[in-house]
Amino acid sequence: MAVTQIAAHPGSVHRGFVTVSVMLATIMQALDTTIANVALPHMQGTMSATQDQISWVLTSYIVAAAIFMPLTGFLSARLGRKRVFMWSVVGFTLASMLCGAAQNLTQIVLFRLLQGVFGASLVPLSQAVLLDTYPRERHGSAMAMWGVGVMVGPILGPSLGGWLTEYYSWRWVFYINLPFGLLAWFGLAAFLHEAPIDRARRFDMFGFALLSIGLGALQMMLDRGESLDWFASREVLFEAMLAGSALYLFIAHIFTHEHPFIEPGLFRDRNFSVGLIFIFIVGIILLATMALLPPFLQNLMGYPVIDVGYLLAPRGVGTMLAMIMVGKLSGKVDVRSMIFLGLVLTSLSLWEMTRFNTDTPGWDIVRTGVTQGLGLGFIFVPLSTITFATLEPRYRNEGTALFSLMRNIGSSIGISVVITYLAQRTQINHAAFANYINPFSLALKQAVEVDAYNLTTPGGLAAINGEVTRQAATLAYLQDFLLMMWISLAAIPMILLLRIPANKAVANGAPVVVE
């Protein structure tokens, strides 16, 4: 039995420079999860593509990132974490430039695929680097800094993307990654130390193939399900069966293979296993809300895209404020109480959003956004800290990759669920409201008497139907917010499963791992 002393916080001499470098890489990748969304209509016009075709610009990136993210642990152990990190930054930056220069749909989908391949490891590696760079007692502060990039990036992405598209060109949505990439690469090259390399580690090709097929099929099903009417489509049904079969075989494989692709020892840590479920729920709320609010504000409330960005930006400010407070409170307050506070604030904001209407003032949108941002900040940072508090350091590269993967899967499933639920509830609400459009409706009679509507012309009937549709959609959005509120509340009992670890660090802060 060999005893290995983990290096005492590599990079501690240049800790500030390492932090800035990995944060730049994190922000660059996190922004790209949402920044391209608002530019899609402009890309569609440039590429002369249909709505279904241009959606592959998003789908290709999501699928590639999901498939290659679990590779992070193996590549870092076999090739060296610093080397993998630097090549990922280079590849992601170059792929971004190629996306901006793309001349047709085939090119931009291919380059977005490359973006996903190289960007998959940036967020998990940045988290692993910060956990190793800072001593255990400062992990809370480190995760607060890391969380700013991971959480605020997707929130500010639509605002920044809308501004760049409006005043410059959709191509600048990708070109903006160049300064981030260059600064991150120089910082990593100069200040990050290489982690130990395990050249004896074997690559489980069969396990990776099963996981890739499962995740790829799952992402395709979630992305195309709404447009193809879900399981009424043979394609979606096939993708669901393929995803379920492949993921089941993968789980059976990792628990029976001698050298599995993902170490099953990861899941023996209770905090880590519970943390994966928690971050899945956070992923649902984080991006599902951002998928609902822009169309609600633009289509139903009539805000232009620039104003929508301004109204949603304070949500990111709330997240940053919460993370600053969490960093200050780290080590002084039970992290479970902060997670509880975050879930309560998030649920409160979603409950307030169920009271929106088409005349809601902008201040209420900003206020509820800040409240939700505060709540997510109080959840994300303590959760990131306690999830890895008891996990052996040798599992960190794989663990952070799975942590990010579960957040992304949660976001994909959350967006698919709320968009599908929105469409279904809109139809149901429309049918219910239409029952009130009859000769015996007193409100309708009064509207006709004051010439608000004319029931004798096709235009008048269309106007009534348009208003019914508008009100049905408004109620459907509120029902979606209510659904997410219940999801947030349902997560609260899981806090009882988390445990505060005993201080196992040795005097110099370097834990000893028995191999």
Secondary structure, DSSP 8 states (H G I E B T S, - for coil): --EEE--SSTT-TTHHHHHHHHHHHHHHHHHTTTTTGGGHHHHHHHHT--HHHHTHHHHHHHHHHHHHGGGHHHHHHHH-HHHHHHHHHHHHHHHHHHHHH--SHHHHHHHHHHHHHHHTTHHHHHHHHHHHHS-GGGHHHHHHHHHHHHHHHHHHHHHHHHHHHHHT-TTHHHHTHHHHHHHHHHHHHHH-------TT----HHHHHHHHHHHHHHHHHHHHTTTTTGGGSHHHHHHHHHHHHHHHHHHHHHTT-SS-SS-GGGGG-HHHHHHHHHHHHHHHHHHHHHHHHHHIIIIIT---HHHHHHHHHHHHHHHHHHHHHHHHHTTTS-HHHHHHHHHHHHHHHHHHHTT--TT--HHHHHHHHHHHHHHHHHHHHHHHHHHTTSS-GGGHHHHHHHHHHHHHHHHHHHHHHHHHHHHHHHHHHHHHHHTT-STT-HHHHHHHHTTS--TTSHHHHHHHHHHHHHHHHHHHHHHHHHHHHHHHHHTGGGGGG---------TTS--EEE-
